[in-house]
Amino acid sequence: MTFKNLSVKRLFGWVVAGLFLSMVVITLSLFLITKQTAILLAGGIMLLCALFWLFLLMQIFGKRLSSFTSYLCQTLDHMIEGDETLLHPEDSETMLARISHRLSRLYQIMQENRRKVDEERQELQSLISDISHQVKTPVSNLKMAADTLLEKPVAETERTDFIRGIRTQTDKLDFLFQALVKTSRLETGVIQLEKKPRRLFDTVAQAMSGIVYGAEKKEISVSVACPDDLILSHDSKWTAEALFNLLDNAVKYTPAGGKISVTVIPWEMYVEVKVCDTGKGISESNQAAIFRRFYREEEVHDQQGVGIGLYLAREIVTRQGGYIKVVSEPEKGSEFSIMLPIK
């Protein structure tokens, strides 16, 4: 029999037996040396006291050990079953209690990791569903146009219209994939935002350059008010991307002959980049939803877009320690503000 195979109770019994035999041997040895019966009497009393206390200690230790193993088994059962109910030890000073606390902490970490995995799984399922929904329409249109061109004789003018329609759908798919790549790289940390002191005027100008043609085509008046010498620590490239997304939406949903203004206002803690338009506006009930990925209002489905611009803009600004706020009223226009921290 090896010590590895001994139970705690049996090992404790061997220790008691060893102490008992040692005391008997010592008592008999002293008696043989001294020839005094008092030695036998004292040794017997000491032996009985030792046996009593050892028995009492064994009972207490066994009870505590049984309580701990019961707690351990229940906790492990909860962990296996995924139950979020945590068991807490009754005391906090003993070694067993410290082990129990660490086990509870491990359990909490496992539960938190499990919740994160579930959230990521749901987010992935939602993303796949959204992508499928966004891709389904242009792919169906492409197939229909291709089948028509292959199977039916069409006039040259109709052929040109079909080809233009195919080009429009492929542009939409390309825009979707580019937006998804940007979002994925940003969310997974492949692209790290680098905040450096730069002129905010240059960032605003970079964003404005992307909407000049669209605004001129719809005869939309665009005005900019930004201090030339305002230096702000920010990621110029990605902040320009976020601002462009706001401006692009403003051009899309502002009717011909409307107005768009960009105003930069330094505050005590933040710098505000405000984009105002005279577009269709957003109802109060939808103002929180517009920042969701792939969200688009029913009445704007005829406009080009996939509903990822505002989501991407918010992610970019949030990762720089800022936030985006919106004030809007249907048929009166919208006011989006990018709030970037000064420090």
N, C-alpha and C positions, 0 to 999 in steps of 0.2 A: 504493500500500500504506500503510495507517494503522498506528499503533502498537497500536491495539486488536486488530488481526488478527495481530500478531506473537506467535509462541510464545516462551516463556522462553529456549529453546535458541538460536533464531534471533536474538533480541534480544541475548543474550550474545555471539553471533558478531559482530554489528554493532559492539558495544562493543570487542571485541578488534581488529577491523579498523580501527576509528577510532584506537585507541591505537597500533597498528602504523604507520599512515600518518602520524600526528602525530610519532612518534619518527623516522621516515624523513625527514620534512620538516625537523625540527629539526636532525638530524645533517647533512644536506646543506647546510642554511643555515649552520651553524657551519663546515663544511669550506670553503664558498665564501668565507666571511669571513676565515678564518685561513689557508687554503691548506695545512693540515697534515694529512698522512695519518693521524696518530695519532687525530685526531678520528673519522675513518671507522672505524678499528679499534675504538676505545672504544665508538662508537655501535653497531657491529655486535654487539659482545659484550653490551652492555646490551639490545639488541633481542632477541638470542637468549635471554638470561636472563628477560626480560619475557615472551617467548612461552612459555618453559617453565613459569614460575610461573602464567601465565594459563591454560595448558592444564591444569595440575594442579588449579588452582582450579575450572576448568570441570568436570573429571571428578568432583571431590569434591562440588561443588554439585549436579551432575546426579544423582549417586548418592543424595544426601540428599533431593533433590526427588522422585526416583523412588520412594524408600522412603516418603516422606510421602504422595504421591498414592496409592500402593498401600494404605497404612494407611487413608487417607481413604475409598477405594472399598470396602474390606472392611467398614469400620464402617458406611458407608451401606447396604451390602448387608444387614448384620445388622439395621439399623434397619428396612429395608423388609420383611425376612422375619420380623421380630419375635423374632429370636434373642436370648436374654438373656445370651449369652456376650460379655463385654467384652474388647476388645483394649487392651493398655497399651503406650505407647511405651517404647522402650528407654532413652531418656535423659530428663532433666528440666530442663535448663538452657537449651536453645535456644529461639528464637522458635517454631519448628515444633512443639517439644514442648509449649510452652504452649498453642498452638492445639489440639493433640491432646488435652490434658487438658480443655480447655473443651468440646471435641466429645464427649469421654467423659462429662463431667458433663451435657451436654445429652441424651445418650443415656439416662443413668440417670433423668433427670427424665421423659423421654418414656415409659420403661418403667414408672416409678412411676405416671404418669398413666394409662397403659393398664391397669395392674392395678386402679387405683381405678375406672375406667370399667367393667371387667369385674365387679368386686365389686358396684358399684351396679346393673349390669344384672341380675346374679343375685339381688340383694336385691329388686329391683323385680319380677322374675318370681316369686320366692317370695311376695312380698306379694300380687300379683294372684292367685296360686294359693290363698293362705290366705283372701283375701276371697271368692273364688268358692266355696270350700268352706263358709265361714261363712254366706253368703247363700243357698246352694242349698237347704238344708233348710227355712228359714222361707218362702222363695218357693214351694217345692213344696207346702208345707202350705196356704199361702194360696190357691194355684190349685185345690187339691183341695177346700178348703172352699167356695170360690166356685162351682166347677162343680157341687158337690152341691146348693147352695142354688138354683142356676139351673135345674138339669135334673131334680131329683127333688122331689116334694112331701114336706115334712118337718113333723113336729108342732112346735108352738110351743116346747115345752121343748127339743127337739133344735135348733131354730133358734137359741135363746138360747145353747146350748152351742157351736154353730158360731161365733156372733158373738164369744163370749168367747175361743174359740180364735184367731180372726182378730186380736182385740185383743192377745192374748199374743204372737203372731208379729210383729205390727207394732211392739210395744214392744221386742221383741228386736232387730229391724232398726234401730229408732231408737237403741237403746243402742249397737249396733255402730257406726253412723255417727258418733255423738257421740264414742265412744272413738277412732275413726279420725281424726276432725278434731283432737282434742286431741293425739294422737300425731304427726300430720303437722305441725301448727303448732309443736310442740316440737322435732321433729327438723330441720325446715327453718329454724329460727331466727325464724319469724314471731312467736313468743312468746318474749321474753327474760325469764329469771328474774332478779328483782331482790332481792338479799339486803339486808335492813335490820334493825337491832336491834329486835326485837319480843318481847313476852311469849310464851313457848312454850305457856303454859297456854291462851291464847286460840286458838292453832292446834290444840291437842289438842281443845279444846271444840268448835271448828268441825267437825272430823272426826267427833267422837262424835255430833253432832246428826244425822248422816245415817244412823246405824244403830240409833237408839233404838227406833223402831217395830218393825223386824225382830227385834231382840233381845227386846222385850217379847212379841211374837207367839209366839216359841218358848220364852218363859219362861227366857231365858238371863240369868244374873247377870253384870253388868258392873261392874267396879271400876276406879277411876282414882287413881293416885298421882303427882302432878306439883307441884313447888314453884310457888307463886303468883308469886313474884318473880324467876323465872329468865328473864333476858333473853338471847336468842341471835340472832345475825345470820343470817337465813334468809328465804326467800320464803314468807310465811305462807299465801297462797292455794294455791300448788302443793304445798307441804309437807303442807297439810291434805288435798289431793287424794290424795297418795301414802299418807298414813296411813289415809284413808278406804278406799282399795282393800284395804289389809291387814285392816282391821276388817270390811269387807264380806265378804271371803273367810272370816274367822273365824266370822261369823254364819252364812254359808251351810253351812259344813262342820262346825259344832258341833251335836250333837244337842240336842233339846229338854231343858231343865233343866240344860244345861252351864254352863260358866263362861268368861268372857273378862276378862282384866286388862290394863290399860295402865299401864306404869311408866316414869317418866322418871328417868334416872340420869346426873348430870354426872360425867364423867371428866376426866382431865388434858388430853387433846387433843380429845375428842369429847363430845357429849351423846348418850346412848343413849335412844331411844324404843322400849321393848320391848312387843310385843303377844303375849300368851300365851293359848292356848285349850285346851279339852279335846276337840277335834274328832277327826276320823278319822286325822290325822297323814299324813306323807309319807314314803315309803320313801327311803332314802339314795341309791339309784340315780336317783331322779327329782328330787332337790333342786336340781340344776343346771339341769335342763330347764324347771322351772316358770317361770323368768324369760324364756323365749323367747316371742316374739309368737305369739298364738293357740294356745299349748300348753295342752292339757287332758288330764288323766289319763282313761283309759277308764272307770274306775268312777264318775266324777263327771259324765258326760255328761247325766244326768237333771237336774242342777242348772242353774239359769239362769245364763247368763254366756257370754262369747266367748273368754275366755283372754287378755285384754289388760291386765288390771288390774295384775298384778305386773310386767309388762314396763314399763308406764307409770310405776309407782312407782319402779322402779330407775332409769329414765331421769331422773326428776325429782331423785332424791337424788344420783345421780352428777354431774349438772350443777351441783350445789352443792358439789362436792368431797367428798361422803360416799359411803357404801356401805350395802348391806343384807345382813345375814347371817341364816341360818336354821338352827335346830336342831329336828329333828322325829323322831318315832318312830311308826310305824303303831299306831293304836288308843290312843295315849297323848297325842295333841295335838301342837301346833306352837308354836314360839317364833320370831317374826320380830323383828329389831332394826334400826331405822333409826339409822345412825350419822352424825350431823351435826357437821362441824368447828366448833370453838369460834371459830377465827379465819378 
